[in-house]
């Protein structure tokens, strides 16, 4: 579609947007991406931001599932969710250029996509990210050195981010393809795997001499999940990327690592430049009421309000008058009293019997009659989910 036709279609579908405003947005987008991304792609991104529907009647070839791809196909259209993104790199042959790669998944499998020429700027500029749904059109497929099919996206290809005619719920995340540690047997030797786990132990980085006399780096750590644990070996530039992020307790998502035979017995996981490692945001651990003990700090609990909160003014040991709300909380394992102070007293005062709530960053102590109670502090939050 020509640029002018695209602009007219956008203005027709959204008359509240002026041509001047649209052209200013396009100019800013060009400057942000240093002119490496075509105006058509930029306009489609702007359309998505404004919620403008764009017709694709002439654009797309039939969409293929990842699992149906074979090498040697031309004019291929594939849709998938991005699960890994790698920085762009410079290549030099007869002419120098730039390429970048990413992994996408659909319900049928996972695929490496290689971006060429101006397309890596989508990654460099931060426009293309993990989690997005992407439609790649007018691409071609090749077989890589490991015998796997890849999709290549060049000058004549199109990249559409979060297309409005595609439902994200139809595209899984990497968890669909992840494997539990206990399931990694000898049958997986020399195969690429995806797994999620927490760092249990980190060992110091070591250096070694490569065959070309250059120095290399290697680092090991122990990864665990609810089914077991195993050793992970990180190589060379990946060590530089992960060294400062690896610490005990950090949760990792590892995409496209290789299982190899360990020196002593069993298998170990190897992480190199083709592996994507993401540090996952840790989710708070919630205690069951029956497991609470005196002295526990930074406690998170979920439960149901069992009694109507009673609010009163009390004097502290510093003779300060503050609000206190007291109510009983229950879950499937038991009940406990909650003392909510100051701003949390006001929050608790609006609760009703039967409300489902979460309490985060509280502490447990003995209260009236030597009974355990949850007590709030200034950083405690009480919320309805």
C-alpha positions, 0 to 999 in steps of 0.5 A: 500500500502506498504511503498516501493511501495509508494516510488517507485510510487512517484519516478516513477511519479516524476523522478526529485526527488531523493530517498535520497531527499525523505527519508530526507523529510520523516525523517524530517516529522517523527521528526516534528510529534514525530513519531506519524503519520505513514510513509504512511500518511507522504509520502502521505502528501509529495507527495501532497506538490510535486504535485505527483499523487498517485494511490489509486486503492486498497485503497478506499471503495465507498465514502458515503455522510454525509447525508446518514450515519447511525450508525453501518457502517464499512469500511466507506469512507467519504470526507468533508471540515474541518470547526472546529478542537478541541484540543486532549484530554487524556482518561483513562479507562483500558488503557489510550490514546488520542483522538481528534475531528473535524467537516467536511461538504459536500453538504449533511450535517455536521459530527463529526469525532473522531480521536483515538490513533496516529491520533490526532497528525495530529491536535496537529502538525498543519498538519490538519487545518480548510478549508482543504478537507479530505478523511477519509477511513476505518472508522466506524460509531457510534451514540453519546449520542445526537442520532447523527451519528459520524465517528470514525477513528482508527489504521486501518483508513487512513486520506488523506489531500487535495486529488489531485483527489478531487475538493474543489469547490464541498465542501461548507464551514460552511456558507452553514449551518449557520443561521441568528439570525432573523430565530432562533425561538422556533422551534430551542430550544435545537438544535445545530446551526451555526452562524456568527455575530459581538460582540456588547457588552461584559459582565464581567465574573462571577464564580459559584459553580458547584454541585461537589463544583468545581468552574465554569465560565460563560460569556455573550455577545451580538452577532448581524448580519444584521437581529438582535441580541441575547445573547450568554452564554459561559461556563467554559473552553470556557470562558478561551479560549475566554475571551481575544478575545471577544471585541466589533466589533470582528466578530465570526463564531460559529459552533455547539452551542446550542439554549436554552430557555432564563430565561426571554423570547426568546432563547439564544445561549450556547457555551461549550466544543463542540462548535468551535468559530473562530475569523474572519478577519475583511473585510474593510468597503467601503464608497460610494462616496455620503456618504463621509464627511469632517473629515472622517479618515481611509476611504476605497473607490472603484471606477473607474478612471474618468479623466487622473491623472495629476502629478506635483511637489509641495512645502510643508509648510516645503519647501519640494518638493514632487510629487502630482497626482490629478484625479477624481474617480467615483462610482454609487453614484457620483464623487470626486477628489483624491489627491495622494501624494509622493509614491501614486502619482507615483502609480496614475500616471500609472492609466488610465481612466476606471481603477477600483481601491480601495483606503484604509486608506485615509482621506476626507478634503475640497480642492480647491474651498471648494470641498470635496476630498480624500487625501492620507497619507503614509499608504494609498494604491491605487490598482487595484483589 
